[in-house]
Amino acid sequence: MTEIVFPQSIWTLTAPGRVPAPTLAADADADSVIIGGGFTGLSAALELARAGQSVVLLEGQAVGWGASGRNNGQVIPTMTAAEPDAIAARYGAAGERFARLIGNSASVLFDTLRREDVFDFSAAEQTGWFQPAHSPGRVALSKRRVEAWQRFGFPAEFLNREQTTALLGSDFWYGGMLNPTGGHINPLATARGLAHAAEAHGAVIHETTPVAGWVRDGGQWVVSAQNGCKVRARHLILATNAYTGEQVPGLARRLARSIVPVLSWQMSTPPVPEPLRARILPGRQAVSDTRGDLRFFRYDAQSRLITGGVVIGSHDVARRVAEKAGRNLAEAFPALGAQQMSHVWSGYIGMTWDRFPRVHNLGPDAWTWIGCNGRGVALGVSMGREMARAVNGTPVETLALPVSDPHPLPFHTIARRIAPGYLAWLRRKDLQEIK
């Protein structure tokens, strides 16, 4: 079996182990074939197996090896910039259903972990997600977001500056939006837990099985692995998101060129001493603020602060981004001092030009979505379930699948090169007040 090398993240240190599933070694038949062993693919496999379908999932590396096992672990039931009213305006009735799916996505993830008895395994904490406003002008934005999500029926609430200071243990922010359904997980442990649950319901997973391509043949999809073995199935779900063009260049070229994979850095502090934990974020919520140059953090199960960031340029990035994140924490929480990060790691997130996710019908009974825009934890689980329902016969007009055609970005290679410079523009935007 090919050796699997995981990034040296805090998650690889703390997630319960998993014996890798064997490589696909012979041709197979199934009701559904899924490409990708992250949150979307595993959620789809679990949903279909629970419905009685035979499922084969092919993963090029290992379950949770990509973005699903490398992220910060924040479970956030919103998008970064696509507001619910804008989603509904763009896609009509399907957009309204999609907005509601987004708003319900954190609850779906935590409820799934509870139902499958992997909540504790995943180090899950449904303590809420808070988005503090980083300037007085962003307070108005927070209020509008609260009102929008409340109109869609979700329990968002606005906290004023005094309430924000009490929640965070810092007066660095000015108010913000609290969504009590959010929280955080150990993402690699969650991926492994979902894999175990899917397998327990009968799904078959093959790791270290990169896919070379797929074709439609005689009313079925034929997915070919790079080793020559094939899976024939009536249904196909592609669940590779930000890594669509990274593992197997050319696998789905038009899809891969419709997003820009952006390297996101995550890191962990040593465990925060108990006296400080009682003062800093005592409710253990997940936090990410309104900056474009985002400040975000949450505790893990061992009370390390898990944070991250980005910097411009490619020189000595790991050291520079860790120092920047340490300064950011110290600025907001002076009692912490300058934190030396114990682990620093990175992975891709898939960004679209307008930060709207994309849903695509690849052909008869074949689906994908792409462009998590930094919100793939909760949304990936919900989208996997939704696409599974589509291939299992639920009428598409009742599902939260706002379908569009793939539109590759012109000058995609150039876009990838200049994407890190986008940070400079975001920093300028952070200084502009919103009326």
Secondary structure in CASP SS format (residue, H / E / C, confidence):
PFRMAT SS
TARGET T0000
AUTHOR 0000-0000-0000
METHOD secondary structure of the structure
MODEL  1
M C 1.00
T C 1.00
E C 1.00
I C 1.00
V C 1.00
F C 1.00
P C 1.00
Q C 1.00
S C 1.00
I H 1.00
W H 1.00
T H 1.00
L H 1.00
T H 1.00
A C 1.00
P C 1.00
G C 1.00
R C 1.00
V C 1.00
P C 1.00
A C 1.00
P C 1.00
T C 1.00
L C 1.00
A C 1.00
A C 1.00
D C 1.00
A E 1.00
D E 1.00
A E 1.00
D E 1.00
S E 1.00
V E 1.00
I E 1.00
I E 1.00
G C 1.00
G C 1.00
G C 1.00
F H 1.00
T H 1.00
G H 1.00
L H 1.00
S H 1.00
A H 1.00
A H 1.00
L H 1.00
E H 1.00
L H 1.00
A H 1.00
R H 1.00
A C 1.00
G C 1.00
Q C 1.00
S C 1.00
V E 1.00
V E 1.00
L E 1.00
L E 1.00
E C 1.00
G C 1.00
Q C 1.00
A C 1.00
V C 1.00
G C 1.00
W C 1.00
G C 1.00
A H 1.00
S H 1.00
G H 1.00
R H 1.00
N C 1.00
N C 1.00
G C 1.00
Q E 1.00
V E 1.00
I C 1.00
P C 1.00
T C 1.00
M C 1.00
T C 1.00
A C 1.00
A C 1.00
E C 1.00
P H 1.00
D H 1.00
A H 1.00
I H 1.00
A H 1.00
A H 1.00
R H 1.00
Y H 1.00
G H 1.00
A H 1.00
A H 1.00
G H 1.00
E H 1.00
R H 1.00
F H 1.00
A H 1.00
R H 1.00
L H 1.00
I H 1.00
G H 1.00
N H 1.00
S H 1.00
A H 1.00
S H 1.00
V H 1.00
L H 1.00
F H 1.00
D H 1.00
T H 1.00
L H 1.00
R H 1.00
R H 1.00
E C 1.00
D C 1.00
V C 1.00
F C 1.00
D C 1.00
F C 1.00
S C 1.00
A C 1.00
A C 1.00
E E 1.00
Q C 1.00
T C 1.00
G C 1.00
W E 1.00
F E 1.00
Q E 1.00
P E 1.00
A C 1.00
H C 1.00
S C 1.00
P H 1.00
G H 1.00
R H 1.00
V H 1.00
A H 1.00
L H 1.00
S H 1.00
K H 1.00
R H 1.00
R H 1.00
V H 1.00
E H 1.00
A H 1.00
W H 1.00
Q H 1.00
R H 1.00
F C 1.00
G C 1.00
F C 1.00
P C 1.00
A C 1.00
E E 1.00
F E 1.00
L E 1.00
N C 1.00
R H 1.00
E H 1.00
Q H 1.00
T H 1.00
T H 1.00
A H 1.00
L H 1.00
L H 1.00
G C 1.00
S C 1.00
D C 1.00
F C 1.00
W C 1.00
Y C 1.00
G C 1.00
G E 1.00
M E 1.00
L E 1.00
N E 1.00
P C 1.00
T C 1.00
G C 1.00
G E 1.00
H E 1.00
I C 1.00
N C 1.00
P H 1.00
L H 1.00
A H 1.00
T H 1.00
A H 1.00
R H 1.00
G H 1.00
L H 1.00
A H 1.00
H H 1.00
A H 1.00
A H 1.00
E H 1.00
A H 1.00
H C 1.00
G C 1.00
A C 1.00
V E 1.00
I E 1.00
H E 1.00
E C 1.00
T C 1.00
T C 1.00
P C 1.00
V E 1.00
A E 1.00
G E 1.00
W E 1.00
V E 1.00
R E 1.00
D E 1.00
G C 1.00
G C 1.00
Q E 1.00
W E 1.00
V E 1.00
V E 1.00
S E 1.00
A E 1.00
Q C 1.00
N C 1.00
G C 1.00
C C 1.00
K E 1.00
V E 1.00
R E 1.00
A E 1.00
R E 1.00
H E 1.00
L E 1.00
I E 1.00
L E 1.00
A C 1.00
T C 1.00
N H 1.00
A H 1.00
Y H 1.00
T C 1.00
G C 1.00
E C 1.00
Q C 1.00
V C 1.00
P C 1.00
G C 1.00
L C 1.00
A C 1.00
R H 1.00
R H 1.00
L H 1.00
A H 1.00
R C 1.00
S C 1.00
I C 1.00
V E 1.00
P E 1.00
V E 1.00
L E 1.00
S E 1.00
W E 1.00
Q E 1.00
M E 1.00
S E 1.00
T E 1.00
P E 1.00
P E 1.00
V C 1.00
P C 1.00
E H 1.00
P H 1.00
L H 1.00
R H 1.00
A C 1.00
R C 1.00
I C 1.00
L C 1.00
P C 1.00
G C 1.00
R C 1.00
Q C 1.00
A E 1.00
V E 1.00
S E 1.00
D C 1.00
T C 1.00
R C 1.00
G C 1.00
D C 1.00
L C 1.00
R C 1.00
F E 1.00
F E 1.00
R E 1.00
Y E 1.00
D C 1.00
A C 1.00
Q C 1.00
S C 1.00
R E 1.00
L E 1.00
I E 1.00
T E 1.00
G E 1.00
G E 1.00
V C 1.00
V C 1.00
I C 1.00
G C 1.00
S C 1.00
H C 1.00
D C 1.00
V H 1.00
A H 1.00
R H 1.00
R H 1.00
V H 1.00
A H 1.00
E H 1.00
K H 1.00
A H 1.00
G H 1.00
R H 1.00
N H 1.00
L H 1.00
A H 1.00
E H 1.00
A H 1.00
F C 1.00
P H 1.00
A H 1.00
L H 1.00
G C 1.00
A C 1.00
Q C 1.00
Q C 1.00
M C 1.00
S C 1.00
H E 1.00
V E 1.00
W E 1.00
S E 1.00
G E 1.00
Y E 1.00
I E 1.00
G E 1.00
M E 1.00
T C 1.00
W C 1.00
D C 1.00
R C 1.00
F C 1.00
P C 1.00
R E 1.00
V E 1.00
H E 1.00
N E 1.00
L E 1.00
G E 1.00
P C 1.00
D C 1.00
A E 1.00
W E 1.00
T E 1.00
W E 1.00
I E 1.00
G C 1.00
C C 1.00
N C 1.00
G C 1.00
R C 1.00
G H 1.00
V H 1.00
A H 1.00
L H 1.00
G H 1.00
V H 1.00
S H 1.00
M H 1.00
G H 1.00
R H 1.00
E H 1.00
M H 1.00
A H 1.00
R H 1.00
A H 1.00
V H 1.00
N C 1.00
G C 1.00
T C 1.00
P C 1.00
V H 1.00
E H 1.00
T H 1.00
L C 1.00
A C 1.00
L C 1.00
P C 1.00
V E 1.00
S C 1.00
D C 1.00
P C 1.00
H C 1.00
P C 1.00
L C 1.00
P C 1.00
F C 1.00
H H 1.00
T H 1.00
I H 1.00
A H 1.00
R H 1.00
R H 1.00
I H 1.00
A H 1.00
P H 1.00
G H 1.00
Y H 1.00
L H 1.00
A H 1.00
W H 1.00
L H 1.00
R H 1.00
R H 1.00
K H 1.00
D H 1.00
L C 1.00
Q C 1.00
E C 1.00
I C 1.00
K C 1.00
END
